[in-house]
Amino acid sequence: MTTSSRKTFLKEIERFRSRHIMSATMFGRKFAKSPTFVFDLRKSPKGPTLDSVDKIRKAMRKFEREKQL
């Protein structure tokens, strides 16, 4: 994952967390099975794999659809 892509993904996560009033730890537990996921993403130059990004984005979309019901 490029630095630009990682930063874009992190911004996406931060907007999602803000909309749903969710802590970084809770997001990590719920969507990445790692309570430190967001903290690691903030400081790591590498970032997650593209497969992980796809899975997390799908889970985020599902969460938002279910919240609308």
Rosetta silent file (secondary structure, phi, psi, omega in degrees, C-alpha in Angstrom):
SEQUENCE: MTTSSRKTFLKEIERFRSRHIMSATMFGRKFAKSPTFVFDLRKSPKGPTLDSVDKIRKAMRKFEREKQL
SCORE:     score description
SCORE:     0.000 S_00000001
   1 L     0.000  130.647  179.762    0.000    0.000    0.000 S_00000001
   2 L   -73.940  162.159  178.671    1.437    3.369   -0.964 S_00000001
   3 H   -59.883  -41.583  179.271    1.743    6.185    1.557 S_00000001
   4 H   -62.360  -45.264  179.490   -0.946    8.125   -0.301 S_00000001
   5 H   -64.635  -40.415  179.382   -3.339    5.159   -0.266 S_00000001
   6 H   -63.364  -43.308  179.506   -2.659    4.521    3.418 S_00000001
   7 H   -65.231  -40.014  177.766   -3.393    8.155    4.278 S_00000001
   8 H   -63.463  -44.055  179.068   -6.596    8.095    2.218 S_00000001
   9 H   -64.275  -41.496  178.697   -7.724    4.902    3.927 S_00000001
  10 H   -62.741  -41.888  177.155   -6.922    6.359    7.347 S_00000001
  11 H   -61.738  -40.522  177.640   -8.984    9.483    6.547 S_00000001
  12 H   -60.063  -44.499  178.845  -11.851    7.231    5.484 S_00000001
  13 H   -64.730  -44.086 -178.495  -11.643    5.386    8.797 S_00000001
  14 H   -63.404  -39.930  176.563  -11.449    8.610   10.807 S_00000001
  15 H   -64.358  -43.312  178.550  -14.573    9.998    9.069 S_00000001
  16 H   -60.105  -48.055 -179.602  -16.395    6.713    9.688 S_00000001
  17 H   -59.900  -40.418 -179.943  -15.370    6.716   13.362 S_00000001
  18 H   -65.435  -44.927  179.433  -16.526   10.295   13.735 S_00000001
  19 H   -60.628  -35.884 -174.078  -19.919    9.603   12.137 S_00000001
  20 L  -105.912   10.512  178.265  -20.519    6.616   14.394 S_00000001
  21 L    45.860   61.308 -175.040  -18.869    8.013   17.544 S_00000001
  22 L  -123.145  131.114  178.114  -16.517    5.045   17.724 S_00000001
  23 L   -69.425  160.520  177.277  -13.133    4.945   19.427 S_00000001
  24 H   -61.197  -39.608  179.639  -10.055    3.840   17.523 S_00000001
  25 H   -64.401  -44.925 -179.979   -9.794    0.788   19.772 S_00000001
  26 H   -63.878  -42.113  178.112  -13.423   -0.220   19.178 S_00000001
  27 H   -58.695  -49.127 -179.137  -13.028    0.225   15.416 S_00000001
  28 H   -58.544  -44.427  178.952   -9.928   -1.960   15.407 S_00000001
  29 H   -62.642  -45.969 -173.817  -11.615   -4.682   17.431 S_00000001
  30 H   -72.631  -40.884 -171.208  -14.775   -4.664   15.343 S_00000001
  31 H  -106.710  -19.320 -178.180  -13.349   -4.354   11.855 S_00000001
  32 H  -127.140    0.692 -178.766   -9.777   -5.636   11.980 S_00000001
  33 L    57.456   31.059  179.221   -9.827   -7.940   15.020 S_00000001
  34 L  -148.030  112.880 -178.250   -7.002   -5.836   16.446 S_00000001
  35 L   -63.409  -16.820 -179.488   -7.565   -3.128   19.049 S_00000001
  36 L  -101.183    7.314 -174.976   -4.399   -1.346   17.895 S_00000001
  37 H   -52.691  -52.177 -176.695   -5.229   -1.379   14.169 S_00000001
  38 H   -65.480  -41.956  178.526   -5.968    2.364   13.835 S_00000001
  39 H   -62.022  -42.862  178.847   -2.987    3.337   16.009 S_00000001
  40 H   -64.591  -40.714  179.531   -0.720    1.071   13.947 S_00000001
  41 H   -63.593  -37.263  179.482   -2.095    2.488   10.696 S_00000001
  42 H   -63.811  -35.981 -173.219   -1.380    6.026   11.911 S_00000001
  43 H  -106.267  -13.665 -176.471    2.290    5.331   12.602 S_00000001
  44 L   -86.023  133.861  176.983    3.214    2.535   10.187 S_00000001
  45 L   -76.064  -16.881 -174.900    4.698    3.448    6.821 S_00000001
  46 L   -88.791  -53.480 -177.566    3.482    0.178    5.281 S_00000001
  47 L    84.217  177.174 -177.523   -0.193   -0.154    6.120 S_00000001
  48 L   -77.010  168.681  175.918   -2.468   -3.175    5.675 S_00000001
  49 L   -72.017  161.578  178.347   -2.679   -5.443    2.659 S_00000001
  50 H   -64.425  -33.510  175.870   -5.160   -4.597   -0.081 S_00000001
  51 H   -62.043  -42.898  178.293   -7.177   -7.683    0.874 S_00000001
  52 H   -63.772  -43.166  178.423   -7.449   -6.369    4.429 S_00000001
  53 H   -59.820  -45.460  178.913   -8.497   -2.934    3.182 S_00000001
  54 H   -60.408  -44.287 -179.710  -11.213   -4.514    1.009 S_00000001
  55 H   -64.008  -42.457 -179.240  -12.534   -6.610    3.902 S_00000001
  56 H   -67.404  -42.328  177.795  -12.613   -3.647    6.256 S_00000001
  57 H   -61.875  -41.846  177.347  -14.363   -1.416    3.702 S_00000001
  58 H   -61.844  -43.317  179.353  -16.988   -4.097    3.090 S_00000001
  59 H   -64.994  -36.766  177.510  -17.561   -4.462    6.828 S_00000001
  60 H   -65.074  -44.142  178.235  -17.877   -0.684    7.182 S_00000001
  61 H   -62.393  -42.530  178.969  -20.492   -0.542    4.398 S_00000001
  62 H   -62.109  -44.469  178.596  -22.413   -3.409    5.989 S_00000001
  63 H   -57.552  -45.374 -179.141  -22.325   -1.662    9.367 S_00000001
  64 H   -67.512  -38.352  176.734  -23.736    1.527    7.817 S_00000001
  65 H   -61.855  -44.031 -178.358  -26.488   -0.348    5.967 S_00000001
  66 H   -67.406  -31.477  178.039  -27.538   -2.080    9.176 S_00000001
  67 H   -69.041  -25.343 -178.117  -27.557    1.234   11.076 S_00000001
  68 H   -78.142  -18.187 -177.939  -30.030    2.635    8.524 S_00000001
  69 L   -72.409    0.000    0.000  -32.610   -0.066    9.250 S_00000001
